[in-house]
Amino acid sequence: MAEFMTGMKRTDYCGDLRIGDVGREVTVCGWVQRCRDLGQLIFIDLRDRTGIVQLAFNDKTDKEIFDKAFSCRSEFVLAAKGVVCERSSKNSEIPTGDIEVVVSDMRVLSKAQTPPFEIVDDTNTNEELRLKYRYLDLRRRPLLNNLMMRSKIAKVARDYFHDNGFVEIETPMMIKSTPEGARDYLVPSRIHNGKFYALPQSPQIYKQLLMLSGFDRYIQLARCFRDEDLRADRQPEFTQIDMELSFVDVDEILEINEGFFKKLFKEVLNIDLEEHFQRMTYKEAMKSYGSDKPDIRFDMKIQDISDLVKDCGFSVFTSAIENGGSVRAIVAKNASSVYTRKEIDKLTEYAKGIGAKGLAYVRWVDEPNASFKKFMSEEELSAIYERLGAEKGDVILIVADKNSTVLSTLGALRLVVAKRLDIIPDVFKFLWIVDFPFFEYDEESGEWLAMHHPFTMPKEECLQYLDTDPSKVIAKAYDLTLNGVELSSGSMRITDYELQQKMFKALKLTDEEIEAKFGFLVEAYKYGAPPHGGMGIGLDRVTMLMCKADSLRDVTAFPKVQNASELMSACPAEVDDESLEVLGIKVVNKED
């Protein structure tokens, strides 16, 4: 290649040239986006990661170079030398549209077959084909820009945390399997036959040990792995901006991270964020929005009307309350013209699909038309409308059931309706969720389970309830959400050896389990542990939101699809018997 490129060393990127460069001799390299043959003139749009520049060829100037240009096709790789000139016919659609490079020398560095799909910004090609040829798909400007932004976000993160006294430390990728909420990806050991490493779901234990080691402030762009079902905002492997801090409290951790996001959005998007991010307790988030990651860019809060209907004649409402549940509603303002009876029937089916038994409603066109009108008096109906602030033009959606079903259903309906009505403003709205419950009740097992990992610190005033009333134990835990998407999760950590043992016992872990899974961490706590806490920010999700992408796949270079396979390289793949034998592994067909 060095010999092939002799005298053609690149001087500029295609997208960087401007009118101020007129008269300069430059050399640009890239891929052919498009060729236009006008007879005695040929124009080639040359593309690299910075953009496109037009190359101009004239058969009267140099017939040999002109003939080379004539032979070029889409996706050929070229190096072109020439003088930057002002275009006679300018293109306001691209940054380089005022100029062109009049080519005096050109090399075809690589020819290309016709690609399986056209490489253009707006493509109708199905995603499966594009993922199979991902290296071609990444040439398209939207994906290329997304990955460039991801790189910039990572750089800003490193700069910010380094400037604030953090030390970047890598933690192991092959670790001991410990319970962290999802299934581990396991790696068999050849040397220790029958034993396995796990790929880290997070660097949780290691970063706590680094605090015990005295590093004070740790940061890492950490690769994490979770064997769980995939969706648009989840990949089996992802990156966390992972951090841990010593000698701090919750407020300091939140302030450090608010500072990071203010710097990030200013440097990358030139957006000034609000001075202080709003904070909301978990209890309030669930009560008002039916979600622990509510989208607060629009109103439509959930309202409780149980007290108004507990003695009404509608058994759907009264039986839900008698069984310990509730009756709650959301009001979609000015929605009656959009939500016809047919559209409300679709919402009802959606609500049933996510766990509700049904959906009661009021559609107020000229007069309020309630689906349950015949079961209630005018006074009872008027009281509901007044409580909810409903008026002509509104639609009220009501769910009656156990509280968890009511809240989750209305929380989901709230988002569906807001999107349908197009009332969600195009802004970035951050929200801290604080004061999470330490335990959550599992109805299937009838037991209280940890909502977070077992190293999360409970609030001091709640310690008295650990043995007597788990529902009253609040964790020093916090999540950061953006526009209804969880960006990060964190907590203060337990550093007291006896309290940690007590928490393990509360989580029904035996002494043998504690020793097998956490023995080295428990041992470390005996040698002086500073108070510390931390969190992990999902780099992929931050990038997805800042790019306004639809999926994590759009901000990941080589993503997995829903069944956790990667279409381009066709992995996961079978391994030959010899490799398995060395590891002492035999594959058994699940169906056998």
N, C-alpha and C positions, 0 to 999 in steps of 0.2 A: 504493500500500500504506500509506503514512503516513496518508492520509486515511481509508482503510478501517479502520485500527487505532486511530483517535483514541480516547483514553480507555481503551485496552486494552493498554498497554505491559506486556510480560512482567515480572513481579517474581520469579518462582521457576521452577525446573525441576520437572517432575512428580515425579521420583523422589527429590527432596530433602526433601519435606515429611514431618514427623513429628508425634507427639502433642504435642510442645512448641510446635507452631505453631497449636494450637487457639485460635480467636478472632481470628486474623489474617485480614485481607482480602488475597487474593492474585490474581494473574492468571497463568494457565498457558497454554501453547500446545503443540500437537502433533497427532498423527494418531489417529483413532478406531481403537482395537484391537477393541472389542466394544460393542454396544448391548444393553441388556436392558430390555424394555418390560413393566412390571408393572401396567399400567392407569393408575392415578393417579400412579405413580412411574416415572421412567426413570433408568437408571444407564448412564453411558458411561465405559468405561475409556479414558483419554487417555494416549497414549504419546509420549515423546520419548527422546533418547539416554540419559537418566539412569534411566528406568524408567517405571512406570505409576502413575497416581493415578485414583481413582474420582470422577467428577462426578455429583452428585445433582440431579435436577429434580423439582419437585412442581407439578402442574397447578393447585393451589389458590393457589400463591404468585405465579406469573407465567405466564399462559396463553400469551403470545406466545413467551417463551423456551422453554416446554415444547413448543410446536409446532415450534420450530426443532430442538430435540433429537430430536423424533419423526421429523423428516425426515432425520436423519443416518444415514450408512451407513459401513461399514468403509473406512478410509483417507481419509475426509474430513479436511481440515485445519481445526482450530478454535482460537479464542482464547476463553478462559472466565474470567470474574471471579466471585469468590465468597468466602465465609467458610469457613475450615477448621473442621470439626466432628469430634467423635469419632464413630466408626461404632458403631451398635448391634449390627451383625453383623460381627465383625472377620475379617480374612483373614490368617492367619499365613504364607501362601505368598509374600507380597510385602512389602518393607520399609515400604511406605506403608499396609499393611493395617489399621492402627488408626484411620485418618482418612479423610475424604472432603471434597470441596469442594462446598458447597451453592451452586449457581450462581445469580447475580443478573443476569448479563449475558453474552451469548455471541455471537460472530460466526463464521459459516462462511466461512473465508478461501479455501477451495478445495474443490470437489467432486471426487469420484473415481469413475471407472468401476470395475466389478468387476475386481480384479486377476486375472491368469492363473493364479495359485496363491494359496492362503491364506497370509497372512504370520503364521506361528506359529513358536515356537522349534523344536519337533520337527516336521519336515516330511518327507513321503515323496515329495515332488516330485523328479523326476529332475534331476540337476545341469545337464544341457544347457539345460533350460528356465529354470532359475534363473539361469544365466550369461547367457542371452539378455536377461533382465530383471534384470540385476545390481543396478541402482539400487533395485529392490524387494527383492531378496534381502538387500541390506545393511541393510534395516530390521529384519531378524530379530535378536533379542537375541544369539545366539551370535556371529554375524559382527560385529555392532556392537561387542560386548565385545572381540573379538580386535583390531579396529583401534584401539580405545581403548587397549588394552594396548600395542600397537605404538607408539602415540604416546608413551606414558609411558616405554617403553624408550628411545626416541630422546632424550627429554628428560633422563633419567638419564645417558645416555651423554654428551651435551653437557656437562651439569653436572659430571660426574666428571672428564672430560678437561680441561675448562677449569680446574677447581680444581687440577689437577696440572700446570699450566703449558703446556698444548697450545694452539696457535693454529689456529683453524678457517680453512681456505683452500680455495676452490673451484678445481678444475682443469678444463681444457677438456673439452667433450663431443664435439667433433669433432677428431680427432687423426690422426696418421700411423699407418698400419697397421704393427704390429710383431708378431712371433710370440709368442703367449702360451699356446698349447695348444689353443685352440678357434678356430673360424672367426669372422672379424670380420663385423659388420654394416657395410656400406659405404654411404656417402652421396656421390652424385655432385656435383661442383662445376660450377655454371653458368659461373662466371667463368673457371675453369681447365679448359677443355673436355678431356674424356678422363681427368681425374684425379679421385681419390676421397679423401674423408675416411673414417676408420673411427670407429665408436662404441667407446669404451674398454671393454675386457674388465676392466680395473682401471686406477687412476691410477698404475701402478707407476713408470714413468719420471719422471713429473712430481713425484711425492713424493720421489724420490731427488734430483732437481734442487733441490727446496726445501731439502733438507738441505745441499746444496752452497751454497745461497744464504744459509745461516746461520739459518734459522728454528728449528732445534734440535728442536722438537716440533710435529708437524703432525697435525691430525685433520680428517676430513671424512666426512659421511654421503654417500657417493659412489654415484651410479647407475652400474651396470656392465651390459654387454651381451655375451652369448655366443650365437652361432648354433650350438647343439648340440641333440641329441635330448633331449626333455623327459621328466620322470618326476615322482613325487609331491613330491620334495624339490628340484626344479629348475625355474626359470623363465628365459626368454630375457633378461629384464631384472630386475635385483635390486639390493638396496642393501647396501653394505658400510660398517661402521664402520671406516674406513680410517685407519691411523696410521703414522707413521714417527718414529724418535727418533735423535738423535745422541749420541755419546760415552757409549754404553751397551754392555752385553754381553747375552748371551742371558738370563741370570738376571734382570736388571733388567726386560727386556721382559715376561717371564713374570710377574714379581711385580706389575708395573703392571696387567696384565690380570686377574690373580687378584683384585686389589683392586677392579677394575671389576665383576666378576661377583658378588663378595660384596656390594657396595653395591646392585647391580641386584636381586638376588634378595631382599635384605632389604627394600628399598623397595617393590618391586612385589608380591612374594608373601609377605613377612614370613617368609622362610626363612633360617636361618643356615647358610651353607655351611661345609664343613670348613676348618680353618685353612690347610692347604697342599694343593693339588691333587696327586694322584699323578702321577709321571712314569714313562714306560716307553719303552725304545728301540724303534725300528722293528723291529729284528731279533726282540726278545722278543714284540712284538705279533703279528707274523706267525707265529712259532713256536708260541705258546700259544693264539692266537685266530683265526688265518687271515685277519686283517684289519688294516689300518693305522688303523682307527677302531673298535676293539673295544668292545662293550658289556660293561663289567666289573661290572654290577650283580648278576651271577650267575656261578657258577664254570664248570664243564664245560669245562675247558681241553683243548686238543689234546695228545695224548701220543704220542711216537714209540715204536713197538714193532719197528722194522726189525731191530734186533739180535737180537730173540727169534725172528724168523720167516725170517731170511735163508737158513737151511738146511732149512726145512720142506718138506713134500711138496706144498704148494699153489703151483702155478706162477704164479697171479695175483700172489701176494706176491713170490715169488722173482724173477720176471722184471722186476717194477717196480724192485726193488733193483739187479738186475744192469744195468739201463739207466740207472742214476744217480738213480733216484727213491727213494721211501720208502713205508713202510706206517705209517699213523698212525690214531689212534682218539679218539673222545669217548665218555664214559659218561653216559647219562641215568639219574640215580638214581630208583629207585622208579617206573620208566616201563613195566614189562612189562604192567601191566593196561591201560594206554592204548594202547601200541604193540603191537597184535596183528600177526599175520603179514600180514594185509591192509593194515594201516596202514604196516607197514615196506615193503611192496611199493610203496606210494605214495611213500614217501621215496626208494626206489630210482629210481623214474621221475623224481622231482625232481632227484636227483643227476645222472642221465644228461642231463637237460635243461640243466644248467649246466656240462657238460663232462666229468664223470666217466664211466668205462667201466662202472662198476657199484658196488654197495655190499654189502660183507660185514657180517654182524651176528651178535651173540649175544643171544638173548632168554632171560633167566633167570627162569623161573617157579618150579617146584619144583627142577628141575635146569637147568644151563645148556645151552641148545640153540643150537649154533653152525652157521651155514650152511655152514661149511667143515670141520665136525667130522671127516668121513671122511678128510681129507687130513693130519690132525695127530694126534700122540700125546696121551695124557692129560697127560703131563708138560709138553708144549709149550703145551697149552691152559691148564693151571693156572698156568704162568709168566705168560701174558698176563693172566689174571684178577688175579693178585697184583700185577703191575706197574700195572695200571689201577685197582686198588682196587675192583674190581667184586664185587658180592655179590647174594644172592637179591633179586629184584624189579627188578634193573637191566636196561638194554638198552645194548649196546655197538655202535657204528657204526664201521666200518673202511673206509678208502679206500686203495687202492694205485695209485700212478701217479707221474708226474713231480711234483716238490715243489710247483710252483706250482698244479697242479690239485688235489693232495691238500689243501693248506692252504686254498685258496679254497672248495673243496667242503665241507670240514668246518666252515669258518667260517660258511658259509651254513646248513648243517644245524643247527649249534649254535643259531642264532637261531630257526629254524623250530621245532625241538623245544622250546626254552624257552618260546616263545609257546604252543605246544600244551599243554604241561604247566602253564602259568600259574605259572611260578616266578620271573618277573622282578619284583622289588619296585618299588613305585611311589615311587621316590626319584630325585633328580638326582645323577648321578655324573660328575664331570669327570675328564678324563685328558689329560695332555700326552704327545704322541708326539714323541720327539726322536731325533737321530742318524740322519736319513734317509740312504740312499745318494744320492750325487750323480748317479750314472748308473744307468740300468736297461737290461738287455740286451733288444734287440728280436729275437726269433727269426726273424721273417720277413725282415728286412733283414740280420740277422747283425751289427748294429752296436750300439754303446753310445750311448744317447740320454740327454739331460738329463731328470731326473725333475722338476726345477723350472725356473724361468726362468733365463736365462744370467747374471744378476747375483748369484746366490746364492753366498755365500762358503763354500769348502771349509774343513774344519778344517786348521789349519796343519800338523799332523803327517802329513796325508794328501797334501800337495802333491807329495811325491816320487813318488807313484804315478800322477799324471795321465797320463804318457806310457807307463808300463809296465804298470799293472794297474788299470784303471778300477773294478773291483769293490771295491777297497779304499778308494776315495775317499768319505769321509763329509761330508755337508753340514752347515753350521750352520743347519739348518732345523728347524722345529717346527710341529706342528699341535695345536689344542685340539679335543677331542671331548667330546660330552655324550651319554650313553646310546646310544652307537654311531653318533652323527651327527657329521660333521665341521662344526665351527662356524667355524674360522678356520685360516689357513695363513700362515706367515711365515718370515723368515730374516734373518740378517745379510747385508749386501751387500758385494760386492767394491768396494773403493775405490782399489786400486792399478792404475794404468794398464797396466803390463806384465802383471800377473796377469790382468786382464780380457781383454787381447789373447790371452793363452795359453788362457783358457777358451773364447773364441770359436773358436780353432783346434781345441781338443779336441772341439768340437761340430760340426766340419767346415764352419765358415762361411768363405767366401772373403773376401779383403780388400774386394772389390766389395760383397758382401752386408753385411759389417760396416758399411761406409761408408753404404750405402743405407738400412739399417734403424736403425742406432744411432750414426751419425756425430756427431750433436750431443751425445749423452751421453758418448761417448768423448772428444770435445773438451773437455767440461766437466771431466772427471777430471784434465785437465792443470793445473787452476788451484786445486788444494788441496781435497781432499774429506775431510770428517771421517768417522771410523768411524760407521756407522749401520746400523740394521735396523728392521724393522717387521712389520706383519701386517694382515690385513683380516678382520673378524668379520662373518659373514653375519647381518645384522639380521633377515632374513626367517626364517632357520632358528632363530635364538634365540627369536623370537616364536612360531613354530610349536611348539617344545618347551615353552615356558613356558605357552602356552595349551592344551597337550595336544591340538593339532589334528592331523588326519590328513594334511593336505597343505598345501603352500605357498599353494594357491589359497584356503585358508580364512583366511589372514592377509594377503592381497593384495587391494586394493580392486577392481581391474579386471584379473584375471589372464588369461593365455593358456592354452589347452588343449593337449593333447598334440601337435597338429600346428602349434603356435605361432600359431594364430589366436585372435582375440578375438571371441567370439560376439555380444556386444551391439552393437558398432559395425561388425561384419563386416569387420574388417581382418585381414590385408593386403588391399588392393583394387587394382583396375586403375587406371591413371593415363591421362588422355587423351593422344592423340598429340601435341598441341601442347606439352604439358609435357615430354614425352619428347624432342621435337625440339629444344627449347631447351637440353636437357642433352646433346644429341648421342648419345642412346641409342635403340637399336632393340631391341624385345623379340623374341627368337627362341624359338619353341616347342621345348622339349627333345625332344619326340617326332619332330620333323621331321629 
